[in-house]
Amino acid sequence: MDHFDALVVGGGINGAGIARDLAGRGWKVLLAEAQDLAAHTSSSSTKLIHGGLRYLEYYEFSLVRKALQEREVLLRSAPHIIWPLRFVMPHDPAMRPAWMIRIGLFLYDHLARRRVLPGSKGVKLRKSKLGEPLKPEFTRGFVYSDGWVDDARLVLLNALDARDKGAEVLTRSPVTAVQRSAEGWSARIATPQGERVVHARALVNAAGPWAESFLREVARPAQGEQLATKSLRLVKGSHIVVRRRFPHDHAYIFQNPDKRIIFAIPYEHEFTLIGTTDVELPDEALASQAKAQISHAEIDYLCAQASRYLAEPVRPADVVWSYAGVRPLLDDASGDPSAVTRDYLLETHTEGGAPLLSVWGGKITTFRKLAEDAADLIGQMLGERRKPWTAKASLPGGDLSAWIGTPRRPDRDFEQLQQAVFARHPYLSMPLLHRLCRAYGSRIARVLGASVRPDDLGQEVAPGLYEIELRYLMREEWACSAEDVLWRRSKLGLHYSEAERAAVAAWIAAHPCQ
């Protein structure tokens, strides 16, 4: 039986982040994920690193400040997959008065220090390119800053860093049973190679939407003990993708009559991402590991709300792709799903047996801080407090110094990276160069290896996707299926035809992961 200091259950952003932090502090860690990394909620977000401007209305000042502080920490840690994004809020007097928005933006600018992101300002939409895609009745607006993230790759980079620091990462390996004792946790894991039994001194329940059911159905407490003491509200958030609706690089935030907001965001160069919804789900909705699906009503809602602002209406027939994820929000008795707190709670359990830590709630922007707090608590429960380290650390591919020298500004450093990579690999087309730099950052050398000419990339399995990259993804990034490659390791599936996606699937079937 293998022995670990901590078993982390769940390969979403919180589980991967906690495994990374624990491993970096020198503990022996095992991360077990039932499917692929970021297979559910953590690849289905709005893909923003943001403070949550609308949470100010619910007086969530602590949450907003914590998230605002994390924006630039994350920008510095992974400038290849995270970058600044400016947002335009057209002013609709029927929604919120201008003075309220100005106060909110003032707080947003000043609740945490900004070194990279510019502050907010007003804009006359009729005299700006930012107003051209909008209906003419929107004459004024406000512009502010947040950040964009490739959410699925953020999870992956945390898992890579955990592995680089000694953790073992198992994908497609559900934990089928865990038994608690005074000495630790005994766990059964159904790996692709067969059942594996491991022992861990501490257990971390980071199962996301399944955190509550994991404690009730998989974890076996001591007699008479109750491990599940919190309740989750499962709230589905859905998004639609349409062809590009505006040529500039700003995003929009639209206020809706129901007091919610939606975003319209430049996406994958050729598209616009619109979302999200808030639809409460019954507890039994996650009885299986099936992915959440957008409903026709949600598509209609997103189209209608975007069409209130955009001069060119958005119709259901325009939708080229959609996705949905289930947010595991901590039940705080709010009636409106939109008002449920996005903050997290870390619950410890030490009486009667080995340490247990359960993660309730959370949002992608605060994952690093959540992981740091979780590692502090694990150390406290194990009696081995060790120093935090992630606040100034880079994620894999995020340290660009080997390519560009001393990093200066995350947003400008990436441009230098592209120039340096092109100087070394001038045979790459500019679209391919940009995509590879965005995906892999300074790790691009691991992808391209010793290639010096186009032939070294191998067969072009689909447009812009070569064998050399597919082999890397399967060798180092746990990719085992076309879905892994086309929708989580990249978003190439959005650009490909059905035949091109099938070609990728056929290549992977002919070269199965080991």
C-alpha positions in Angstrom: 0.0 0.0 0.0 1.3 3.5 -0.9 1.4 6.1 1.8 0.8 9.8 1.3 0.5 12.8 3.6 -2.6 14.0 1.8 -5.1 12.6 -0.7 -6.9 15.3 -2.6 -10.1 14.2 -4.2 -11.2 16.3 -7.3 -9.2 17.6 -10.2 -10.9 20.9 -10.7 -9.3 24.2 -10.0 -9.5 23.9 -6.2 -8.2 20.4 -6.0 -5.4 21.1 -8.4 -4.5 24.3 -6.6 -4.4 22.6 -3.2 -2.3 19.7 -4.5 0.2 22.1 -5.9 0.4 24.2 -2.7 0.8 21.1 -0.5 3.4 19.5 -2.8 5.4 22.8 -2.9 5.5 22.7 0.9 7.2 19.3 0.8 4.3 17.0 1.6 3.7 13.8 -0.3 0.5 14.3 -2.2 -1.9 12.2 -4.3 -4.5 14.0 -6.5 -7.3 11.7 -7.8 -9.8 12.9 -10.4 -12.7 10.7 -11.6 -12.5 12.0 -15.2 -10.2 14.4 -17.0 -8.8 17.5 -15.3 -11.2 20.4 -15.4 -13.8 18.1 -17.0 -16.8 19.9 -15.5 -17.2 23.3 -13.6 -13.6 24.4 -14.0 -13.7 24.4 -17.8 -17.2 25.9 -18.0 -16.7 29.3 -16.4 -17.0 32.8 -18.0 -13.2 32.6 -18.1 -12.6 35.8 -16.2 -10.2 36.8 -13.4 -12.3 39.4 -11.8 -13.2 41.0 -8.6 -16.9 40.6 -9.2 -18.2 44.2 -9.6 -21.8 43.1 -9.1 -21.0 41.5 -5.7 -20.6 45.0 -4.3 -24.4 45.4 -4.4 -24.6 42.5 -2.0 -22.0 44.1 0.3 -19.5 41.3 -0.3 -16.7 43.7 0.2 -14.3 41.1 1.7 -14.8 38.8 -1.2 -14.4 41.5 -3.8 -11.2 42.8 -2.2 -9.8 39.3 -1.9 -10.5 38.7 -5.6 -9.2 42.1 -6.7 -5.9 41.4 -4.8 -5.6 38.1 -6.7 -6.0 39.5 -10.2 -2.4 40.8 -10.6 -0.9 38.0 -8.6 -2.3 35.6 -11.2 -1.4 37.9 -14.1 2.2 37.7 -13.0 2.1 34.0 -12.4 0.9 33.0 -15.9 1.0 35.8 -18.4 0.6 33.4 -21.3 -2.9 32.2 -20.2 -4.0 35.2 -18.2 -4.1 38.8 -19.6 -5.8 42.1 -18.9 -9.2 42.8 -20.4 -11.1 46.1 -20.5 -14.9 46.0 -20.0 -17.5 48.5 -21.3 -20.7 49.0 -19.4 -23.3 50.9 -21.4 -25.3 53.0 -19.1 -29.0 52.2 -19.0 -30.7 54.7 -16.6 -33.6 52.3 -16.0 -31.2 49.7 -14.4 -28.9 51.7 -12.1 -28.2 55.4 -11.8 -24.9 56.7 -13.0 -23.8 57.9 -9.5 -24.2 54.4 -8.2 -22.1 53.0 -10.9 -19.4 55.6 -10.4 -19.3 54.8 -6.7 -19.0 51.1 -7.4 -16.2 51.6 -9.9 -14.4 53.9 -7.5 -14.5 51.2 -4.9 -13.5 48.6 -7.5 -10.4 50.7 -8.4 -9.3 51.3 -4.8 -10.2 48.2 -2.8 -6.8 46.7 -3.8 -3.6 48.0 -5.3 -3.3 48.0 -9.1 0.1 48.0 -10.8 -0.7 46.7 -14.2 -4.5 47.2 -14.7 -5.6 50.7 -15.6 -8.5 52.3 -13.7 -12.0 53.0 -14.7 -13.2 56.0 -16.8 -16.3 57.3 -18.5 -16.8 57.0 -22.3 -19.1 58.8 -24.8 -20.2 55.9 -26.8 -21.5 57.9 -29.9 -17.9 59.2 -30.4 -16.1 56.0 -29.7 -15.6 52.7 -31.6 -16.8 51.0 -28.4 -20.3 52.4 -29.1 -20.5 51.3 -32.8 -21.8 47.7 -32.1 -24.5 49.1 -29.7 -27.9 50.4 -30.3 -27.9 54.2 -30.7 -29.9 54.9 -27.5 -26.8 54.0 -25.5 -24.9 57.2 -25.5 -22.6 57.0 -22.5 -20.9 54.2 -20.6 -18.1 53.3 -18.3 -14.8 51.3 -18.9 -13.0 49.3 -16.3 -10.4 46.5 -16.0 -10.4 42.9 -15.1 -8.6 39.8 -16.6 -9.2 36.9 -18.9 -8.0 33.3 -18.3 -8.0 30.0 -20.1 -9.7 28.3 -17.3 -9.1 24.6 -18.3 -5.4 25.3 -18.8 -5.2 27.1 -15.5 -6.3 23.8 -13.8 -3.8 21.9 -15.9 -0.9 24.2 -15.0 -1.6 23.7 -11.3 -1.6 19.9 -11.8 1.6 20.1 -13.8 3.2 22.2 -11.0 2.0 19.7 -8.4 3.6 16.9 -10.3 6.8 18.8 -10.9 7.0 19.3 -7.1 6.5 15.6 -6.4 2.8 15.0 -6.3 1.2 12.0 -8.1 -1.7 12.9 -10.3 -4.3 10.3 -11.3 -6.9 11.1 -13.9 -9.9 8.9 -14.9 -9.5 7.4 -11.4 -12.6 7.8 -9.2 -12.2 7.3 -5.5 -14.8 4.6 -4.7 -14.4 4.4 -0.9 -12.5 6.0 1.9 -12.4 4.7 5.4 -11.3 6.9 8.4 -9.4 5.7 11.4 -7.2 7.4 14.0 -4.1 6.7 12.0 -5.3 8.0 8.7 -7.5 7.4 5.6 -7.6 4.2 3.6 -8.9 4.8 0.1 -9.8 2.6 -2.9 -9.2 4.2 -6.3 -10.4 2.7 -9.6 -7.5 3.5 -11.9 -7.4 2.5 -15.6 -4.9 -0.1 -14.6 -7.1 -1.6 -11.9 -8.0 -0.9 -8.3 -5.4 0.7 -6.1 -5.5 1.0 -2.3 -3.6 3.9 -0.7 -3.2 5.4 2.8 -3.2 9.1 3.6 -2.7 11.0 6.8 -5.2 13.6 5.7 -8.1 13.8 3.2 -9.0 16.8 1.1 -12.5 16.8 -0.3 -12.4 19.1 -3.3 -15.0 17.4 -5.3 -16.8 20.6 -6.3 -20.5 20.0 -7.0 -20.0 16.5 -5.7 -18.4 17.5 -2.4 -21.5 16.9 -0.3 -22.4 13.6 -2.0 -18.8 12.4 -1.7 -19.0 12.7 2.1 -22.5 11.1 2.3 -21.9 8.3 -0.2 -18.1 7.5 -0.4 -16.5 8.6 2.8 -17.1 6.2 5.7 -17.0 7.9 9.0 -16.6 6.3 12.4 -19.8 4.9 13.9 -22.3 7.7 14.7 -20.2 10.4 13.1 -21.5 12.9 10.5 -19.0 14.2 8.0 -21.4 16.2 5.8 -22.4 19.3 7.8 -22.8 21.9 5.0 -25.2 22.1 2.1 -24.5 23.2 -1.4 -26.7 25.0 -3.8 -26.1 23.8 -7.3 -26.5 26.6 -9.8 -26.0 26.0 -13.5 -24.3 28.7 -15.5 -24.6 28.4 -19.3 -22.9 30.3 -22.1 -23.3 30.6 -25.9 -20.8 31.4 -28.6 -21.7 33.3 -31.8 -19.6 34.6 -34.6 -17.7 37.8 -33.7 -20.1 40.7 -33.1 -17.5 43.5 -32.7 -14.0 44.1 -34.1 -12.3 45.7 -31.0 -10.6 43.9 -28.1 -12.9 45.2 -25.3 -15.6 43.1 -23.6 -19.1 44.3 -22.7 -21.0 43.9 -19.4 -24.8 44.3 -19.9 -27.2 45.1 -17.1 -30.5 43.2 -17.4 -34.0 44.0 -16.1 -33.9 41.1 -13.7 -30.9 42.8 -12.0 -28.5 40.2 -13.3 -25.7 40.9 -15.7 -24.2 39.1 -18.7 -20.9 39.5 -20.5 -20.2 39.6 -24.2 -16.5 38.8 -24.6 -14.1 38.5 -27.6 -13.4 34.8 -27.9 -10.9 32.8 -29.9 -10.4 35.7 -32.4 -13.4 34.8 -34.5 -16.2 34.6 -32.0 -18.1 36.3 -29.2 -18.8 34.5 -25.9 -22.0 35.5 -24.1 -23.0 34.4 -20.6 -23.9 33.5 -18.0 -27.2 32.3 -16.6 -28.1 31.3 -13.0 -30.4 28.3 -12.9 -30.8 26.5 -9.6 -30.7 22.7 -10.0 -32.2 20.0 -7.8 -29.8 17.9 -5.7 -30.4 14.8 -7.9 -29.2 16.7 -11.0 -25.7 15.4 -10.4 -26.5 11.8 -9.8 -24.2 10.9 -12.7 -20.9 12.4 -14.0 -22.7 13.6 -17.2 -21.9 17.1 -18.3 -24.5 19.8 -17.7 -26.4 21.0 -20.7 -27.7 24.4 -21.7 -31.5 24.6 -22.1 -33.5 26.2 -24.9 -34.8 28.7 -22.3 -31.3 29.7 -21.4 -30.3 30.2 -25.0 -33.4 32.4 -25.5 -32.6 34.4 -22.4 -29.0 35.1 -23.4 -30.0 36.0 -26.9 -32.7 38.3 -25.7 -30.5 40.1 -23.1 -27.6 40.6 -25.6 -30.1 41.9 -28.2 -31.3 44.6 -25.8 -27.9 46.3 -26.3 -26.3 45.1 -29.6 -27.5 46.7 -32.8 -27.3 43.4 -34.6 -29.7 41.0 -32.8 -28.4 37.7 -31.4 -30.7 34.8 -32.4 -30.7 31.2 -31.3 -29.8 30.2 -34.9 -26.6 32.2 -34.5 -25.3 30.0 -31.8 -22.3 27.9 -33.0 -21.4 26.4 -29.7 -22.6 26.4 -26.1 -21.5 25.0 -22.8 -22.8 24.8 -19.2 -21.2 24.2 -15.8 -22.6 23.7 -12.3 -21.3 26.0 -9.6 -21.2 24.5 -6.2 -22.2 27.5 -4.1 -22.3 27.5 -0.3 -26.0 27.6 0.7 -26.4 30.9 2.6 -30.2 31.0 2.5 -30.4 33.6 -0.3 -33.6 33.3 -2.3 -32.1 34.5 -5.6 -29.4 32.2 -7.0 -27.6 35.3 -8.3 -27.3 36.6 -4.8 -25.7 33.4 -3.3 -22.2 34.1 -2.0 -19.3 33.2 -4.3 -17.0 33.1 -1.3 -15.6 29.8 0.0 -15.6 28.0 3.3 -12.9 25.5 4.4 -14.3 23.1 6.9 -12.0 21.0 9.1 -12.8 17.8 10.8 -10.4 16.4 13.3 -12.4 14.8 16.1 -12.7 11.1 16.1 -10.1 10.3 13.5 -7.7 11.5 10.9 -7.9 15.1 9.5 -10.5 15.9 6.9 -10.7 19.2 5.0 -13.8 19.9 2.8 -13.9 22.8 0.3 -17.3 24.5 0.0 -18.0 27.0 -2.7 -15.4 29.3 -4.2 -14.6 31.0 -7.5 -11.8 30.6 -10.0 -10.3 34.0 -9.3 -9.6 33.2 -5.6 -8.4 29.6 -6.1 -4.8 30.4 -5.2 -5.7 32.0 -1.9 -8.2 29.2 -1.2 -5.4 26.7 -1.8 -3.0 28.6 0.4 -5.5 28.7 3.3 -6.3 25.0 2.8 -2.6 24.1 2.9 -2.2 26.2 6.1 -5.1 24.2 7.7 -3.7 20.9 6.6 -0.4 21.7 8.1 -2.0 22.8 11.3 -4.0 19.6 11.5 -0.9 17.5 10.8 1.1 19.5 13.4 3.6 20.5 10.7 3.1 24.1 9.7 5.1 25.1 6.6 5.5 28.4 4.9 3.2 29.5 2.0 5.0 30.0 -1.3 2.6 30.6 -4.2 2.1 34.3 -4.0 5.2 35.1 -5.9 5.6 31.9 -7.8 5.1 31.3 -11.5 2.9 28.6 -12.9 4.4 26.3 -15.5 5.2 28.3 -18.6 4.7 31.6 -16.8 8.4 32.4 -16.1 9.4 33.9 -19.4 12.9 35.0 -18.2 14.7 32.3 -20.2 13.3 33.7 -23.4 13.0 37.5 -22.7 15.3 38.3 -19.8 14.0 40.1 -16.7 10.1 40.2 -16.9 8.7 43.7 -16.5 4.9 43.8 -17.3 2.9 40.6 -17.8 0.9 42.1 -20.7 4.0 43.3 -22.6 6.3 40.3 -21.7 4.1 38.0 -23.8 4.7 40.0 -26.9 8.5 39.7 -26.3 8.0 35.9 -25.9 6.4 35.7 -29.3 9.3 37.6 -30.9 11.9 35.4 -29.2 10.1 32.1 -30.2 9.8 33.3 -33.8 13.5 34.2 -33.9 14.3 30.6 -32.9 11.5 28.9 -35.0 10.9 31.2 -38.0 9.2 28.3 -39.9 6.1 28.6 -37.7 3.1 30.5 -39.2 2.1 33.5 -37.1 -1.3 32.0 -36.1 0.4 28.8 -35.0 3.1 30.7 -33.2 0.6 32.8 -31.3 -1.5 29.8 -30.3 1.4 27.8 -29.1 2.9 30.7 -27.1 -0.5 31.3 -25.5 -1.0 27.7 -24.6 2.5 26.8 -23.4 4.4 30.0 -22.6 8.0 29.2 -21.9 7.3 25.5 -22.0 6.9 25.8 -25.7 10.4 24.4 -26.0 9.1 21.1 -24.6 6.5 21.0 -27.3 8.7 21.9 -30.3 11.7 20.0 -29.0 14.6 20.1 -31.5 12.4 21.0 -34.5 14.1 23.3 -37.0 11.9 22.9 -40.1 8.2 22.3 -40.8 8.8 18.6 -41.5 10.0 18.1 -37.9 6.4 18.9 -36.7 5.1 15.6 -38.1 1.8 15.1 -39.8 -0.7 18.0 -39.8 -3.6 16.0 -38.3 -6.0 18.9 -38.5 -5.3 22.6 -39.5 -2.6 23.9 -37.3 -2.4 20.8 -35.1 0.6 18.6 -35.7 1.7 15.3 -34.4 4.5 16.8 -32.3 2.0 18.7 -30.2 -0.4 15.8 -29.9 2.4 13.6 -28.6 3.4 16.2 -26.1 -0.2 16.5 -24.8 -0.5 12.8 -24.4 2.9 12.4 -22.9 2.9 15.3 -20.4 -0.6 16.7 -20.1 -2.8 13.6 -19.4 -4.7 14.0 -22.7 -6.3 10.7 -23.8 -9.2 11.7 -26.1 -10.1 14.1 -28.8 -12.3 16.0 -26.3 -9.4 16.5 -24.0 -7.3 18.0 -26.8 -10.0 20.0 -28.7 -12.1 21.4 -25.8 -9.9 21.5 -22.7 -6.2 21.6 -23.7 -7.2 23.9 -26.5 -10.4 25.3 -28.1 -9.5 24.0 -31.5 -12.7 22.1 -31.7 -14.5 25.4 -32.1 -12.6 26.1 -35.3 -12.7 22.7 -36.8 -15.3 20.9 -39.0 -16.8 17.6 -37.9 -14.5 15.8 -40.3 -11.4 17.6 -38.9 -12.5 16.7 -35.3 -12.9 13.1 -36.4 -9.4 13.1 -37.9 -8.0 14.1 -34.5 -10.1 11.4 -32.8 -8.8 8.8 -35.3 -5.2 9.8 -34.7 -5.6 9.5 -30.9 -7.3 6.1 -31.3 -4.3 4.9 -33.3 -1.9 6.2 -30.7 -3.7 5.4 -27.3 -2.3 6.9 -24.1 -0.2 4.6 -22.0 
